[in-house]
Amino acid sequence: MERGGNTGGGVGGSGGAGSGTGETPYRESPHNLECEQGLLGALLVANRHFEKVAEFLRPEHFFDPVHGRIFEAMRALVERGQIADPVTLKGYFRDDADLAKVGGARYLVDLAAAMVSVIDPADYGRIIHDLYLRRSLIEIGEDMVNEAYRHELDSDARGQIEVTEKRLYDLATTGDVDGGFIKLHDPLVSAITMAEQAFQNESRVVGVTTGLVDLDRKLGGLQKSDLLILAGRPSMGKTALATNIGFNAARAFARSGGKEGAVVGFFSLEMSAEQLATRILADEVRIPSNNIRRGEVKDSDFPKFIEAAHELGRLPFFIDDTPGLTVGTLRARARRLKRAHNLGMLVIDYLQLLRGSARQSENRVQEISEITRSLKVVAKELEIPVVALSQLSRAVEARDEKRPQLSDLRESGSIEQDADVVMFVFREQYYLERAEPSQKPEEAEDKFHQRHDKWKQRCEEAHNMAEVIIAKQRHGPIGTVELQFDGQFTRFSDLENRYANGR
């Protein structure tokens, strides 16, 4: 067997013609043929070792294509419960021209005969996988350099960065060598620790607080690794509620010295950072945001603005208002914020304004599926709650009962499936104000007044009331949480007096 070779960064030496002569050195791609042969030989002799490498090793990870095909044929037999050895594999490679160049079926016998009994197949598999990653990094680097030299109208530098970041992320998650089963003991300890923290906390909130008592009680706070969808029709207050929740979490973090709340990242794809800041400022100084935008304020208000801005500026609340972001760019920026400031919560306003990849997708449903899967991956990878706002379809407007339901989610299949929590914002006041009854022809005056009085009574009952309908919660109950909504300041809060003595 004369196919040995050992080249590559870290595992074997790298060298080439011309080293030390002033010529450009020739460098082979990182590989180790002897390691590949040793692994295949061990697997041919003892198929039971296959399970040690099958989870992370793939045929394309082998440098020699022949070795990759042998590995694939062995996997097919082993998964069918059959023996994979030189005899059973012989038929698969009888007419393989590449294998014939190295001795044909005899090469399989040589592999098994040359097996070193003391090797650990898993170690050999990790070496092969590592060399594959190195070769892929070289390929990505070369493609990046070549693309950067090209000047094409439909591919700018930022687009190339996004494509490269996605390729690097996909490469990093290829063949997770470190994953696998863990003993029940470890997650049990974590569960007991979480229960102890909740017990010691009077509010019984173990996740990131929303700043809203009833909502916290229903959810237990926003949990790490969860993807939460906050949906509603236009003008229901999705952005306002998401902003309130994010702001409350950032304020709780600052006031508790990091013991509660979270560092918040807010991707505002619809509103500018200035518009979002104006809303927060209006809520803080209790001046309607419309008045602030139009300059309808008093001289005495500006000291309030300065004082509020000074306090708010210290909160760990970060805004990114870049329009048309791809989910890959969002993921990269979230990771950077996690490294730099220990990001603890992410808000995306809103999901349908994200793009699935650098290239335009023709199928919007598939694109939304990619986006929601990616957001769930971000939540798990960074171990933070991710709150993504979503639009609802117009089907709500066509029904007499305007309260939304899961089927109203646009591209609902993937959103509902990937989400851990789905919440709807609903304000009956919005619909009632637009449904004032008018007198019907030939309707008696008293009958009309009865209908109109009944409408006025419903309007009074619904005034400044809002509902958060929890339609799905993977780890807890569903139900409705009533809140107070102040339209002047776009502010959601707990119902007045309900917790006057408990907060």
Secondary structure, 3 states (H helix, E strand, C coil): CCCCCEECCCCCCCCCCCCCCCCCCCCCCCEEHHHHHHHHHHHHHCHHHHHHHCCCCCHHHCCCHHHHHHHHHHHHHHHCCCCCCHHHHHHHHCCCHHHHHCCCCHHHHHHHHCCCCCCCHHHHHHHHHHHHHHHHHHHHHHHHHHHHHCCECCECHHHHHHHHHHHHHHHHCCCCCCCCCCCCHHHHHHHHHHHHHHHHCCCCCCCECCCCHHHHHHHCCECCCCEEEEEECCCCCHHHHHHHHHHHHHHHHHHCCCCCCCCEEEEECCCCHHHHHHHHHHHHHCCCHHHHHHCCCCCCHHHHHHHHHHHHCCCCEEEECCCCCEHHHHHHHHHHHHHHHCCCEEEEECHHHCECCCCCCCCHHHHHHHHHHHHHHHHHHHCCCEEEEEEECHHHCCCCCCCCCHHHECCHHHHHHHCCEEEEEECHHHHHHCCCCCCCCCCCHHHHHHHHHHHHHHHHHHCCEEEEEEEEECCCCCEEEEEEEECCCCEEECCCCCCCCCC
